[in-house]
Amino acid sequence: MTRVKGGNIAKNRRRKVLKAAKGYFGSKHRLFKTAQEQTFHSGVYAYRDRKANKRNFRKLWIVRINAACRENDISYSKFINGLTKAGVEINRKMLSEIAIDNPKAFTELVKLAKDANAGKVKKAEVKEAPKAEVKKEEKAPAKKEEQDLSKLTVAELKELAKKKKIADYTTMKKAELVEALSK
């Protein structure tokens, strides 16, 4: 039986590996065997470091929050404990952004946490305020949708037509739906 070298398929596979190994040091970007070995290792490192990255960022956010807390005469652990007692659900990423961009707002959060630790703030009081703001925000986009119907998809337009009880909305095209809804 004759020997089969693989031809274009093997060449393309090797070329793909060498392309992935571009920029590696020494023979790791020139020779197929070492390049393939290095790309396997690179994949392992990338997978591992994607997981480690999440840990590293959380550490960074905690360090930033702690620094801002120390400026406001409270420890990080007491601050987080106060926020949980007060029912404030802000993640550490947002807290660190607030600490950097808006120190006054962060100071208000620290006061809230101190009050919650002292027992002055109840959980129910704080949770009602954000719910009211969310309801206002939900109503606002509905008005925008009514004003600019041409940007909506056909499915969204059909839902609006169904709510307004327009007859034969299922067979209408987009232009007809926009016209019927704008009346």
C-alpha positions as a Markdown table, in Angstrom:
| # | Residue | x | y | z |
|---|---|---|---|---|
| 1 | Met | 0.0 | 0.0 | 0.0 |
| 2 | Thr | 1.2 | 3.5 | -0.8 |
| 3 | Arg | 2.0 | 6.1 | 1.8 |
| 4 | Val | -0.5 | 9.0 | 2.2 |
| 5 | Lys | 0.9 | 12.3 | 3.3 |
| 6 | Gly | -2.4 | 14.1 | 3.9 |
| 7 | Gly | -1.8 | 16.8 | 1.4 |
| 8 | Asn | -3.7 | 20.1 | 1.7 |
| 9 | Ile | -5.7 | 19.0 | 4.8 |
| 10 | Ala | -2.5 | 18.4 | 6.9 |
| 11 | Lys | -0.9 | 21.5 | 5.5 |
| 12 | Asn | -3.9 | 23.6 | 6.5 |
| 13 | Arg | -4.0 | 22.1 | 10.0 |
| 14 | Arg | -0.4 | 22.9 | 10.5 |
| 15 | Arg | -0.7 | 26.4 | 9.1 |
| 16 | Lys | -3.6 | 27.0 | 11.5 |
| 17 | Val | -1.4 | 26.0 | 14.5 |
| 18 | Leu | 1.5 | 28.1 | 13.3 |
| 19 | Lys | -0.8 | 31.1 | 12.8 |
| 20 | Ala | -2.1 | 30.7 | 16.4 |
| 21 | Ala | 1.6 | 30.5 | 17.6 |
| 22 | Lys | 2.5 | 33.8 | 15.9 |
| 23 | Gly | 4.6 | 35.9 | 18.2 |
| 24 | Tyr | 5.9 | 33.1 | 20.4 |
| 25 | Phe | 9.6 | 33.1 | 21.3 |
| 26 | Gly | 12.2 | 31.0 | 19.4 |
| 27 | Ser | 11.2 | 27.9 | 17.6 |
| 28 | Lys | 7.7 | 27.9 | 19.2 |
| 29 | His | 6.5 | 30.0 | 16.4 |
| 30 | Arg | 8.5 | 28.3 | 13.6 |
| 31 | Leu | 8.3 | 24.6 | 14.1 |
| 32 | Phe | 5.0 | 22.8 | 14.0 |
| 33 | Lys | 5.7 | 20.3 | 16.9 |
| 34 | Thr | 6.8 | 22.9 | 19.4 |
| 35 | Ala | 4.2 | 25.4 | 18.2 |
| 36 | Gln | 1.5 | 22.8 | 18.7 |
| 37 | Glu | 2.7 | 22.0 | 22.2 |
| 38 | Gln | 2.9 | 25.7 | 23.1 |
| 39 | Thr | -0.6 | 26.4 | 21.8 |
| 40 | Phe | -2.0 | 23.6 | 24.0 |
| 41 | His | -0.3 | 25.1 | 27.0 |
| 42 | Ser | -1.5 | 28.6 | 26.0 |
| 43 | Gly | -5.1 | 27.3 | 26.0 |
| 44 | Val | -4.7 | 25.8 | 29.5 |
| 45 | Tyr | -3.2 | 29.1 | 30.7 |
| 46 | Ala | -6.0 | 31.2 | 29.1 |
| 47 | Tyr | -8.7 | 29.0 | 30.7 |
| 48 | Arg | -7.0 | 29.1 | 34.1 |
| 49 | Asp | -6.5 | 32.8 | 34.0 |
| 50 | Arg | -10.1 | 33.6 | 32.9 |
| 51 | Lys | -11.1 | 32.1 | 36.2 |
| 52 | Ala | -8.3 | 33.8 | 38.1 |
| 53 | Asn | -9.3 | 37.1 | 36.5 |
| 54 | Lys | -12.6 | 37.2 | 38.3 |
| 55 | Arg | -10.9 | 36.7 | 41.7 |
| 56 | Asn | -8.3 | 39.4 | 40.9 |
| 57 | Phe | -11.0 | 41.9 | 40.0 |
| 58 | Arg | -13.0 | 41.2 | 43.1 |
| 59 | Lys | -9.8 | 41.7 | 45.2 |
| 60 | Leu | -9.2 | 45.0 | 43.5 |
| 61 | Trp | -12.8 | 46.2 | 44.1 |
| 62 | Ile | -12.6 | 45.2 | 47.8 |
| 63 | Val | -9.3 | 47.1 | 48.2 |
| 64 | Arg | -10.8 | 50.2 | 46.6 |
| 65 | Ile | -13.9 | 50.0 | 48.8 |
| 66 | Asn | -11.8 | 49.5 | 51.9 |
| 67 | Ala | -9.7 | 52.5 | 51.1 |
| 68 | Ala | -12.8 | 54.7 | 50.7 |
| 69 | Cys | -14.3 | 53.2 | 53.9 |
| 70 | Arg | -11.1 | 54.1 | 55.8 |
| 71 | Glu | -11.4 | 57.7 | 54.7 |
| 72 | Asn | -14.9 | 57.7 | 56.1 |
| 73 | Asp | -13.9 | 56.1 | 59.5 |
| 74 | Ile | -15.4 | 52.7 | 59.0 |
| 75 | Ser | -13.9 | 49.3 | 58.2 |
| 76 | Tyr | -14.8 | 47.4 | 55.1 |
| 77 | Ser | -16.4 | 44.5 | 57.0 |
| 78 | Lys | -18.6 | 46.8 | 59.1 |
| 79 | Phe | -19.6 | 48.8 | 55.9 |
| 80 | Ile | -20.7 | 45.6 | 54.0 |
| 81 | Asn | -22.5 | 44.3 | 57.1 |
| 82 | Gly | -24.3 | 47.7 | 57.5 |
| 83 | Leu | -25.4 | 47.6 | 53.8 |
| 84 | Thr | -26.8 | 44.1 | 54.1 |
| 85 | Lys | -28.6 | 45.1 | 57.3 |
| 86 | Ala | -30.0 | 48.1 | 55.5 |
| 87 | Gly | -31.1 | 46.0 | 52.5 |
| 88 | Val | -28.9 | 47.8 | 50.0 |
| 89 | Glu | -28.0 | 45.4 | 47.2 |
| 90 | Ile | -25.1 | 46.9 | 45.3 |
| 91 | Asn | -22.3 | 44.7 | 44.1 |
| 92 | Arg | -18.7 | 45.4 | 44.9 |
| 93 | Lys | -17.9 | 46.5 | 41.3 |
| 94 | Met | -20.5 | 49.3 | 41.5 |
| 95 | Leu | -19.4 | 50.2 | 45.1 |
| 96 | Ser | -15.8 | 50.7 | 43.9 |
| 97 | Glu | -17.0 | 52.8 | 40.9 |
| 98 | Ile | -19.0 | 55.0 | 43.2 |
| 99 | Ala | -16.1 | 55.3 | 45.6 |
| 100 | Ile | -13.9 | 56.5 | 42.8 |
| 101 | Asp | -16.3 | 58.7 | 40.7 |
| 102 | Asn | -18.7 | 60.0 | 43.4 |
| 103 | Pro | -17.2 | 60.2 | 46.9 |
| 104 | Lys | -20.2 | 62.2 | 48.2 |
| 105 | Ala | -22.6 | 59.4 | 47.3 |
| 106 | Phe | -20.3 | 56.9 | 48.8 |
| 107 | Thr | -20.2 | 58.9 | 52.1 |
| 108 | Glu | -24.0 | 58.7 | 52.1 |
| 109 | Leu | -23.8 | 55.0 | 51.8 |
| 110 | Val | -21.3 | 54.9 | 54.7 |
| 111 | Lys | -23.8 | 56.9 | 56.8 |
| 112 | Leu | -26.6 | 54.5 | 55.9 |
| 113 | Ala | -24.4 | 51.5 | 56.8 |
| 114 | Lys | -23.4 | 53.1 | 60.1 |
| 115 | Asp | -27.1 | 53.8 | 60.9 |
| 116 | Ala | -28.0 | 50.2 | 60.0 |
| 117 | Asn | -25.2 | 48.9 | 62.3 |
| 118 | Ala | -26.5 | 51.1 | 65.1 |
| 119 | Gly | -30.1 | 49.7 | 64.5 |
| 120 | Lys | -31.6 | 53.0 | 63.3 |
| 121 | Val | -32.5 | 51.9 | 59.8 |
| 122 | Lys | -34.8 | 49.0 | 59.0 |
| 123 | Lys | -34.6 | 46.8 | 56.0 |
| 124 | Ala | -38.2 | 47.4 | 54.8 |
| 125 | Glu | -37.7 | 51.2 | 54.7 |
| 126 | Val | -34.8 | 51.1 | 52.3 |
| 127 | Lys | -36.2 | 48.4 | 50.0 |
| 128 | Glu | -39.4 | 50.4 | 49.2 |
| 129 | Ala | -37.6 | 53.4 | 47.8 |
| 130 | Pro | -35.8 | 51.6 | 44.9 |
| 131 | Lys | -39.0 | 49.8 | 43.9 |
| 132 | Ala | -40.8 | 53.1 | 43.4 |
| 133 | Glu | -38.0 | 54.3 | 41.2 |
| 134 | Val | -38.1 | 51.2 | 39.1 |
| 135 | Lys | -41.8 | 51.6 | 38.5 |
| 136 | Lys | -41.2 | 55.1 | 37.2 |
| 137 | Glu | -38.5 | 53.9 | 34.8 |
| 138 | Glu | -40.7 | 51.1 | 33.5 |
| 139 | Lys | -43.5 | 53.5 | 32.5 |
| 140 | Ala | -41.1 | 56.0 | 30.7 |
| 141 | Pro | -40.0 | 53.6 | 28.0 |
| 142 | Ala | -43.6 | 52.7 | 27.1 |
| 143 | Lys | -44.3 | 56.3 | 26.2 |
| 144 | Lys | -41.2 | 56.3 | 24.0 |
| 145 | Glu | -42.4 | 53.2 | 22.2 |
| 146 | Glu | -45.7 | 54.8 | 21.4 |
| 147 | Gln | -44.0 | 57.9 | 19.9 |
| 148 | Asp | -41.5 | 56.0 | 17.6 |
| 149 | Leu | -43.3 | 52.9 | 16.3 |
| 150 | Ser | -41.1 | 52.6 | 13.2 |
| 151 | Lys | -38.1 | 51.4 | 15.3 |
| 152 | Leu | -40.1 | 48.5 | 16.8 |
| 153 | Thr | -40.0 | 45.0 | 15.4 |
| 154 | Val | -43.1 | 43.5 | 13.8 |
| 155 | Ala | -43.6 | 41.1 | 16.7 |
| 156 | Glu | -43.6 | 44.1 | 19.2 |
| 157 | Leu | -46.0 | 46.0 | 17.0 |
| 158 | Lys | -48.3 | 43.0 | 16.9 |
| 159 | Glu | -48.2 | 42.8 | 20.7 |
| 160 | Leu | -49.2 | 46.5 | 20.9 |
| 161 | Ala | -52.0 | 45.9 | 18.3 |
| 162 | Lys | -53.3 | 43.0 | 20.4 |
| 163 | Lys | -53.3 | 45.2 | 23.5 |
| 164 | Lys | -55.2 | 47.9 | 21.6 |
| 165 | Lys | -57.6 | 45.3 | 20.2 |
| 166 | Ile | -57.0 | 46.1 | 16.5 |
| 167 | Ala | -58.9 | 43.7 | 14.2 |
| 168 | Asp | -56.8 | 41.5 | 11.8 |
| 169 | Tyr | -53.5 | 42.6 | 13.2 |
| 170 | Thr | -52.0 | 39.1 | 12.4 |
| 171 | Thr | -52.1 | 39.6 | 8.6 |
| 172 | Met | -50.9 | 43.2 | 8.6 |
| 173 | Lys | -47.5 | 44.3 | 7.4 |
| 174 | Lys | -45.2 | 46.6 | 9.4 |
| 175 | Ala | -46.3 | 49.8 | 7.7 |
| 176 | Glu | -50.0 | 48.9 | 8.1 |
| 177 | Leu | -49.4 | 48.1 | 11.8 |
| 178 | Val | -47.6 | 51.5 | 12.4 |
| 179 | Glu | -50.4 | 53.3 | 10.6 |
| 180 | Ala | -53.1 | 51.5 | 12.6 |
| 181 | Leu | -51.4 | 52.0 | 16.0 |
| 182 | Ser | -50.7 | 55.7 | 15.4 |
| 183 | Lys | -54.4 | 56.4 | 15.0 |
